[in-house]
Amino acid sequence: MDKVMWNTAFQKLKGGSFAVHYWDGEEVVYGPGEPSFQCAFKTKPSVLSVASDPILVLGEKYMDGEIDFTGDLDAMFKLVHQNPPEAGLGGKVLSAAGKGLKQLKRSSIQKDNIKAHYDLGNDFFALWLDETMSYSSAYFHHEDDNLREAQLQKIDLVLRKMRLRPGQKLLDIGCGWGWLILRAAEKYGVEALGITLSQEQFSRTEDRIAGAGLKGRVEVRLVNYLDLDEARESFDAVVSIGMFEHVGQAFFGEYLAKVTALLKPGGLSMLHTLTSQTETETNSWVKKYIFPGGYIPSLREVVGLLPDYDLRVLQVESLRPHYVRTLERWYENFSSPEVRAKVLAMFDERFIRMWSLYLLGAASSLRNGSLDVHQLVLSRGVNNNLPLTLADIYCPADEGN
Protein backbone atom coordinates (compact mmCIF):
# COMPACT_ATOMS: atom_id res chain seq x y z
CA MET A 1 0.00 0.00 0.00
CA ASP A 2 2.85 2.42 0.82
CA LYS A 3 4.23 2.07 -2.70
CA VAL A 4 0.84 2.78 -4.23
CA MET A 5 0.56 5.95 -2.18
CA TRP A 6 4.03 7.17 -3.20
CA ASN A 7 3.27 6.38 -6.83
CA THR A 8 0.02 8.36 -6.63
CA ALA A 9 1.80 11.34 -5.05
CA PHE A 10 4.64 11.35 -7.61
CA GLN A 11 2.24 11.12 -10.54
CA LYS A 12 0.62 14.38 -9.40
CA LEU A 13 3.89 16.34 -9.68
CA LYS A 14 4.00 18.31 -12.93
CA GLY A 15 6.78 20.23 -14.65
CA GLY A 16 9.69 17.82 -14.87
CA SER A 17 10.95 14.29 -15.25
CA PHE A 18 12.61 12.30 -12.48
CA ALA A 19 13.38 8.70 -11.53
CA VAL A 20 12.52 6.95 -8.28
CA HIS A 21 14.45 3.91 -7.07
CA TYR A 22 12.09 2.09 -4.73
CA TRP A 23 13.19 -0.03 -1.75
CA ASP A 24 12.36 -3.28 -3.58
CA GLY A 25 14.68 -2.50 -6.50
CA GLU A 26 12.06 -1.21 -8.95
CA GLU A 27 12.84 2.03 -10.81
CA VAL A 28 10.02 4.21 -12.13
CA VAL A 29 10.38 7.35 -14.25
CA TYR A 30 7.79 10.08 -13.74
CA GLY A 31 7.17 12.81 -16.30
CA PRO A 32 8.12 12.92 -20.00
CA GLY A 33 11.68 12.71 -21.28
CA GLU A 34 14.96 11.84 -19.63
CA PRO A 35 14.90 12.15 -15.82
CA SER A 36 16.89 15.12 -14.57
CA PHE A 37 17.31 13.83 -11.03
CA GLN A 38 16.89 10.61 -9.04
CA CYS A 39 15.28 9.85 -5.72
CA ALA A 40 16.46 6.65 -4.00
CA PHE A 41 14.60 5.04 -1.09
CA LYS A 42 17.10 3.21 1.11
CA THR A 43 14.40 1.63 3.25
CA LYS A 44 10.68 1.04 2.99
CA PRO A 45 9.11 4.03 4.70
CA SER A 46 6.06 3.80 6.89
CA VAL A 47 3.85 6.59 5.58
CA LEU A 48 0.17 7.13 6.18
CA SER A 49 -0.43 10.52 4.57
CA VAL A 50 2.00 10.78 1.66
CA ALA A 51 -0.45 12.10 -0.88
CA SER A 52 -1.55 14.95 1.38
CA ASP A 53 1.96 16.44 1.74
CA PRO A 54 4.73 14.60 -0.15
CA ILE A 55 7.15 17.55 0.13
CA LEU A 56 7.12 17.45 3.94
CA VAL A 57 7.50 13.67 4.02
CA LEU A 58 10.33 13.64 1.46
CA GLY A 59 12.19 16.31 3.41
CA GLU A 60 11.85 14.38 6.65
CA LYS A 61 12.95 11.12 5.04
CA TYR A 62 16.03 12.87 3.64
CA MET A 63 16.86 14.23 7.10
CA ASP A 64 16.54 10.69 8.52
CA GLY A 65 18.85 9.25 5.85
CA GLU A 66 16.08 7.07 4.40
CA ILE A 67 16.13 8.89 1.04
CA ASP A 68 18.91 10.37 -1.06
CA PHE A 69 18.75 12.66 -4.09
CA THR A 70 21.24 12.78 -6.97
CA GLY A 71 21.43 14.55 -10.34
CA ASP A 72 20.24 18.06 -11.14
CA LEU A 73 19.10 19.34 -7.75
CA ASP A 74 18.07 22.67 -9.28
CA ALA A 75 15.50 20.77 -11.32
CA MET A 76 14.31 19.00 -8.18
CA PHE A 77 13.79 22.21 -6.19
CA LYS A 78 12.13 23.85 -9.18
CA LEU A 79 9.66 20.96 -9.26
CA VAL A 80 8.91 21.55 -5.59
CA HIS A 81 8.08 25.22 -6.25
CA GLN A 82 5.92 24.35 -9.24
CA ASN A 83 3.80 22.00 -7.13
CA PRO A 84 2.80 23.82 -3.93
CA PRO A 85 0.08 22.37 -1.69
CA GLU A 86 -3.34 22.87 -3.27
CA ALA A 87 -1.71 24.22 -6.44
CA GLY A 88 -4.14 26.14 -8.60
CA LEU A 89 -6.52 27.20 -5.86
CA GLY A 90 -5.08 30.75 -5.94
CA GLY A 91 -7.13 33.02 -3.77
CA LYS A 92 -8.47 30.15 -1.66
CA VAL A 93 -4.94 29.25 -0.60
CA LEU A 94 -4.12 32.85 0.28
CA SER A 95 -7.35 33.27 2.18
CA ALA A 96 -6.69 30.14 4.21
CA ALA A 97 -3.12 31.25 4.85
CA GLY A 98 -4.27 34.66 6.03
CA LYS A 99 -6.78 33.17 8.45
CA GLY A 100 -4.16 30.80 9.85
CA LEU A 101 -1.63 33.55 10.29
CA LYS A 102 -3.98 35.56 12.49
CA GLN A 103 -3.15 33.04 15.21
CA LEU A 104 0.42 34.39 15.24
CA LYS A 105 -0.61 37.75 16.63
CA ARG A 106 0.92 37.36 20.07
CA SER A 107 4.45 38.66 20.49
CA SER A 108 5.36 35.57 22.51
CA ILE A 109 4.63 33.29 19.56
CA GLN A 110 6.64 35.51 17.22
CA LYS A 111 9.53 35.39 19.66
CA ASP A 112 9.35 31.58 19.83
CA ASN A 113 9.49 31.43 16.03
CA ILE A 114 12.63 33.60 15.98
CA LYS A 115 14.19 31.56 18.79
CA ALA A 116 13.67 28.32 16.86
CA HIS A 117 16.03 29.55 14.12
CA TYR A 118 18.27 32.37 15.34
CA ASP A 119 18.91 31.09 18.86
CA LEU A 120 20.58 27.91 17.66
CA GLY A 121 23.68 29.54 19.09
CA ASN A 122 26.22 32.19 18.19
CA ASP A 123 28.90 29.49 18.04
CA PHE A 124 26.90 27.63 15.39
CA PHE A 125 26.42 30.58 13.06
CA ALA A 126 30.01 31.76 13.58
CA LEU A 127 31.25 28.48 12.08
CA TRP A 128 30.06 29.27 8.56
CA LEU A 129 29.10 32.94 8.38
CA ASP A 130 31.78 35.59 7.92
CA GLU A 131 33.30 37.76 10.65
CA THR A 132 30.45 40.29 10.46
CA MET A 133 27.92 37.51 11.23
CA SER A 134 25.70 38.91 8.48
CA TYR A 135 22.90 36.44 7.74
CA SER A 136 21.42 37.94 4.58
CA SER A 137 22.45 38.45 0.97
CA ALA A 138 25.91 39.91 0.47
CA TYR A 139 26.76 42.30 -2.39
CA PHE A 140 29.58 41.24 -4.72
CA HIS A 141 31.50 43.80 -6.73
CA HIS A 142 33.72 41.09 -8.23
CA GLU A 143 33.50 37.32 -8.64
CA ASP A 144 36.45 36.76 -6.29
CA ASP A 145 35.25 39.01 -3.43
CA ASN A 146 35.47 37.10 -0.18
CA LEU A 147 32.35 36.82 1.96
CA ARG A 148 33.42 39.44 4.48
CA GLU A 149 34.15 41.98 1.75
CA ALA A 150 30.82 41.28 0.08
CA GLN A 151 28.86 41.62 3.33
CA LEU A 152 30.51 44.94 4.15
CA GLN A 153 29.67 46.10 0.61
CA LYS A 154 26.02 45.16 1.23
CA ILE A 155 25.95 47.01 4.55
CA ASP A 156 27.50 50.11 2.98
CA LEU A 157 25.06 49.90 0.07
CA VAL A 158 22.13 49.91 2.51
CA LEU A 159 23.54 52.82 4.48
CA ARG A 160 24.29 54.87 1.34
CA LYS A 161 20.73 54.31 0.14
CA MET A 162 19.55 55.88 3.40
CA ARG A 163 21.55 59.06 2.53
CA LEU A 164 22.68 59.32 6.16
CA ARG A 165 24.14 62.48 7.66
CA PRO A 166 26.00 62.95 10.98
CA GLY A 167 23.68 63.38 13.93
CA GLN A 168 20.73 61.59 12.37
CA LYS A 169 18.98 58.66 14.08
CA LEU A 170 18.80 55.19 12.50
CA LEU A 171 16.64 52.22 13.52
CA ASP A 172 17.46 48.67 12.41
CA ILE A 173 14.48 46.34 12.89
CA GLY A 174 15.81 42.81 13.24
CA CYS A 175 19.41 43.92 13.65
CA GLY A 176 20.98 40.46 13.69
CA TRP A 177 24.43 40.52 15.27
CA GLY A 178 24.70 44.29 14.98
CA TRP A 179 27.33 45.01 12.38
CA LEU A 180 25.13 47.46 10.46
CA ILE A 181 24.40 49.69 13.45
CA LEU A 182 28.08 49.69 14.42
CA ARG A 183 29.10 50.58 10.86
CA ALA A 184 26.47 53.33 10.69
CA ALA A 185 27.82 55.03 13.81
CA GLU A 186 31.48 54.60 12.93
CA LYS A 187 31.35 55.56 9.24
CA TYR A 188 28.34 57.88 8.99
CA GLY A 189 28.27 59.51 12.42
CA VAL A 190 24.67 58.65 13.26
CA GLU A 191 22.99 57.46 16.45
CA ALA A 192 21.84 53.89 15.86
CA LEU A 193 19.33 51.63 17.59
CA GLY A 194 19.05 47.94 16.75
CA ILE A 195 16.23 45.70 17.96
CA THR A 196 15.95 41.91 17.91
CA LEU A 197 13.86 39.12 19.41
CA SER A 198 16.87 36.77 19.63
CA GLN A 199 18.60 36.57 23.00
CA GLU A 200 21.73 35.18 21.33
CA GLN A 201 21.93 38.10 18.89
CA PHE A 202 21.19 40.63 21.61
CA SER A 203 24.00 39.36 23.85
CA ARG A 204 26.60 39.29 21.06
CA THR A 205 25.60 42.76 19.82
CA GLU A 206 25.89 44.23 23.31
CA ASP A 207 29.42 42.82 23.53
CA ARG A 208 30.29 44.26 20.12
CA ILE A 209 29.03 47.72 21.07
CA ALA A 210 31.08 47.71 24.25
CA GLY A 211 34.15 46.38 22.44
CA ALA A 212 33.91 49.13 19.83
CA GLY A 213 33.58 51.83 22.48
CA LEU A 214 30.26 52.98 21.02
CA LYS A 215 28.02 52.97 24.09
CA GLY A 216 25.94 56.13 24.04
CA ARG A 217 25.93 56.23 20.23
CA VAL A 218 24.76 52.69 19.51
CA GLU A 219 22.12 50.75 21.43
CA VAL A 220 20.55 47.31 21.09
CA ARG A 221 17.26 46.26 22.68
CA LEU A 222 15.57 42.89 23.08
CA VAL A 223 12.13 44.07 22.03
CA ASN A 224 9.39 43.62 19.45
CA TYR A 225 9.24 46.48 16.94
CA LEU A 226 5.55 46.93 17.74
CA ASP A 227 6.47 47.88 21.31
CA LEU A 228 8.51 50.92 20.26
CA ASP A 229 6.75 54.13 21.28
CA GLU A 230 6.54 56.52 18.33
CA ALA A 231 5.34 59.24 20.68
CA ARG A 232 8.70 59.25 22.44
CA GLU A 233 11.19 58.53 19.66
CA SER A 234 11.39 58.97 15.90
CA PHE A 235 14.00 58.23 13.27
CA ASP A 236 15.46 59.72 10.11
CA ALA A 237 15.91 56.24 8.66
CA VAL A 238 14.45 52.79 9.38
CA VAL A 239 16.02 49.69 7.84
CA SER A 240 14.92 46.07 7.93
CA ILE A 241 17.08 43.35 6.38
CA GLY A 242 15.70 39.81 6.21
CA MET A 243 13.11 40.44 8.92
CA PHE A 244 9.96 41.09 6.87
CA GLU A 245 9.67 37.39 5.95
CA HIS A 246 8.90 36.71 9.65
CA VAL A 247 6.11 39.28 9.97
CA GLY A 248 3.37 37.10 8.50
CA GLN A 249 1.11 37.92 5.56
CA ALA A 250 -1.77 39.03 7.77
CA PHE A 251 0.42 41.66 9.48
CA PHE A 252 2.19 43.39 6.58
CA GLY A 253 -0.03 46.43 7.04
CA GLU A 254 0.72 46.51 10.76
CA TYR A 255 4.46 46.54 10.00
CA LEU A 256 4.17 49.31 7.39
CA ALA A 257 1.99 51.42 9.68
CA LYS A 258 4.59 51.14 12.44
CA VAL A 259 7.43 52.13 10.12
CA THR A 260 5.46 55.19 8.99
CA ALA A 261 4.75 56.15 12.59
CA LEU A 262 8.43 55.84 13.58
CA LEU A 263 9.77 57.77 10.58
CA LYS A 264 10.07 61.54 10.55
CA PRO A 265 8.24 63.20 7.60
CA GLY A 266 10.42 62.70 4.52
CA GLY A 267 12.42 60.01 6.33
CA LEU A 268 13.73 57.02 4.39
CA SER A 269 13.18 53.32 4.94
CA MET A 270 14.89 50.26 3.49
CA LEU A 271 12.89 47.04 3.14
CA HIS A 272 15.28 44.22 2.22
CA THR A 273 13.29 41.01 1.85
CA LEU A 274 13.07 37.71 0.06
CA THR A 275 10.24 37.77 -2.47
CA SER A 276 8.27 35.15 -4.32
CA GLN A 277 7.25 35.48 -7.96
CA THR A 278 3.63 34.83 -6.99
CA GLU A 279 1.62 34.69 -3.78
CA THR A 280 2.41 31.18 -2.56
CA GLU A 281 2.27 29.77 0.94
CA THR A 282 5.65 28.62 2.28
CA ASN A 283 6.08 24.87 1.81
CA SER A 284 5.38 22.80 4.89
CA TRP A 285 8.91 21.43 5.34
CA VAL A 286 10.47 24.92 5.50
CA LYS A 287 7.68 26.15 7.78
CA LYS A 288 8.10 23.22 10.18
CA TYR A 289 11.88 22.92 10.32
CA ILE A 290 13.48 26.19 9.19
CA PHE A 291 11.25 29.28 9.54
CA PRO A 292 8.16 28.61 11.71
CA GLY A 293 5.50 31.21 11.02
CA GLY A 294 7.34 32.56 7.99
CA TYR A 295 5.81 33.82 4.76
CA ILE A 296 7.70 35.13 1.72
CA PRO A 297 5.75 37.93 0.05
CA SER A 298 5.48 38.67 -3.64
CA LEU A 299 6.83 42.03 -4.74
CA ARG A 300 3.46 43.15 -6.06
CA GLU A 301 1.60 42.49 -2.80
CA VAL A 302 4.13 44.61 -0.87
CA VAL A 303 4.14 47.49 -3.36
CA GLY A 304 0.36 47.40 -3.55
CA LEU A 305 0.10 48.16 0.18
CA LEU A 306 2.47 51.13 0.29
CA PRO A 307 0.05 53.95 -0.72
CA ASP A 308 -2.18 53.09 2.24
CA TYR A 309 0.63 54.13 4.58
CA ASP A 310 1.95 57.15 2.65
CA LEU A 311 5.15 55.31 1.78
CA ARG A 312 6.58 56.32 -1.61
CA VAL A 313 8.79 54.02 -3.71
CA LEU A 314 12.11 55.66 -4.56
CA GLN A 315 14.07 52.65 -5.74
CA VAL A 316 13.69 48.87 -6.21
CA GLU A 317 16.72 46.65 -6.77
CA SER A 318 16.99 42.87 -7.12
CA LEU A 319 19.99 41.20 -5.47
CA ARG A 320 19.05 37.72 -6.68
CA PRO A 321 22.43 36.73 -8.23
CA HIS A 322 24.20 38.11 -5.17
CA TYR A 323 22.13 35.95 -2.83
CA VAL A 324 22.79 32.86 -4.95
CA ARG A 325 26.52 33.46 -4.58
CA THR A 326 26.12 34.16 -0.85
CA LEU A 327 24.27 30.89 -0.24
CA GLU A 328 26.84 28.98 -2.26
CA ARG A 329 29.60 30.42 -0.04
CA TRP A 330 27.64 29.56 3.10
CA TYR A 331 27.09 25.99 1.93
CA GLU A 332 30.75 25.63 1.02
CA ASN A 333 31.69 26.74 4.53
CA PHE A 334 29.00 24.63 6.20
CA SER A 335 29.89 21.43 4.34
CA SER A 336 33.65 21.61 4.93
CA PRO A 337 34.92 18.62 6.96
CA GLU A 338 36.13 20.84 9.80
CA VAL A 339 32.82 22.68 10.20
CA ARG A 340 30.77 19.54 9.69
CA ALA A 341 32.62 17.82 12.55
CA LYS A 342 31.96 20.76 14.88
CA VAL A 343 28.27 20.96 13.94
CA LEU A 344 27.96 17.20 14.50
CA ALA A 345 29.36 17.66 18.00
CA MET A 346 26.75 20.39 18.67
CA PHE A 347 23.75 18.63 17.12
CA ASP A 348 23.53 15.41 15.06
CA GLU A 349 23.65 14.05 11.51
CA ARG A 350 19.94 14.70 11.01
CA PHE A 351 20.48 18.39 11.76
CA ILE A 352 23.36 18.55 9.26
CA ARG A 353 21.23 16.99 6.52
CA MET A 354 18.37 19.37 7.34
CA TRP A 355 20.53 22.49 7.08
CA SER A 356 22.29 21.22 3.96
CA LEU A 357 18.92 20.73 2.29
CA TYR A 358 17.84 24.23 3.39
CA LEU A 359 20.96 25.99 2.06
CA LEU A 360 21.00 24.06 -1.22
CA GLY A 361 17.27 24.52 -1.70
CA ALA A 362 17.37 28.26 -1.08
CA ALA A 363 20.24 28.74 -3.56
CA SER A 364 18.44 26.65 -6.17
CA SER A 365 15.15 28.51 -5.71
CA LEU A 366 16.95 31.81 -6.30
CA ARG A 367 18.81 30.46 -9.33
CA ASN A 368 15.64 29.25 -11.03
CA GLY A 369 13.79 32.47 -10.22
CA SER A 370 10.98 31.16 -8.02
CA LEU A 371 12.55 33.28 -5.29
CA ASP A 372 14.16 36.70 -5.47
CA VAL A 373 15.48 39.21 -2.96
CA HIS A 374 14.63 42.89 -3.30
CA GLN A 375 15.70 46.11 -1.67
CA LEU A 376 12.96 48.75 -1.65
CA VAL A 377 13.88 52.31 -0.72
CA LEU A 378 10.83 54.16 0.57
CA SER A 379 10.12 57.64 1.89
CA ARG A 380 7.46 58.74 4.32
CA GLY A 381 5.54 61.14 2.15
CA VAL A 382 7.27 63.25 -0.46
CA ASN A 383 10.97 64.02 -0.07
CA ASN A 384 12.20 66.79 -2.42
CA ASN A 385 15.67 67.06 -0.89
CA LEU A 386 17.34 63.98 -2.36
CA PRO A 387 20.11 64.01 -5.01
CA LEU A 388 18.90 63.98 -8.60
CA THR A 389 20.88 60.84 -9.49
CA LEU A 390 22.03 57.64 -7.77
CA ALA A 391 25.73 58.44 -8.26
CA ASP A 392 26.26 58.90 -4.52
CA ILE A 393 24.99 55.35 -3.99
CA TYR A 394 26.77 53.47 -6.77
CA CYS A 395 29.81 55.69 -7.43
CA PRO A 396 30.72 57.03 -3.98
CA ALA A 397 33.89 59.07 -3.52
CA ASP A 398 34.94 56.90 -0.57
CA GLU A 399 34.50 53.55 -2.41
CA GLY A 400 36.68 50.92 -0.87
CA ASN A 401 37.32 52.81 2.40
Buried (B, 14 or more C-beta within 10 A) or exposed (E): EBBEBBBEBBEEBEEBBBBBBBBEEEEBBBBEEEBBBBBBBEEEBEBEEBBEBBBBBBBBBBBBEBBBBEBBBBBBBBBBBBBBBEEEEEEEBBEBBBEBBEEBEEBEBBBBBBBBBBBBEBEBBEBBBBEBBBBBBBBBEEEEBEBBBBBBBBBBBBBBBBBBEEEBBBBBBBBBBBBBBBBBBBBBEBBBBBBBBBBBBBBBBBBBBEEBEBEEBBBBBBBBBEEBEBEEEBBBBBBBBBBBBBBBBBBBEBBBBBBBBBBBEBBBBBBBBBBBEEBBBBBBBBBBBBBBBBBBBBBEBBBEBBEEBBBBBBEBBEBBEBBBBBBBBBBEBBBEEEBBEBBEEEBEEEBBBBBBBBBBBBBBBBBBEBBBBBBBBBBBEEBEEBEEEBEEBEEEEEEEE
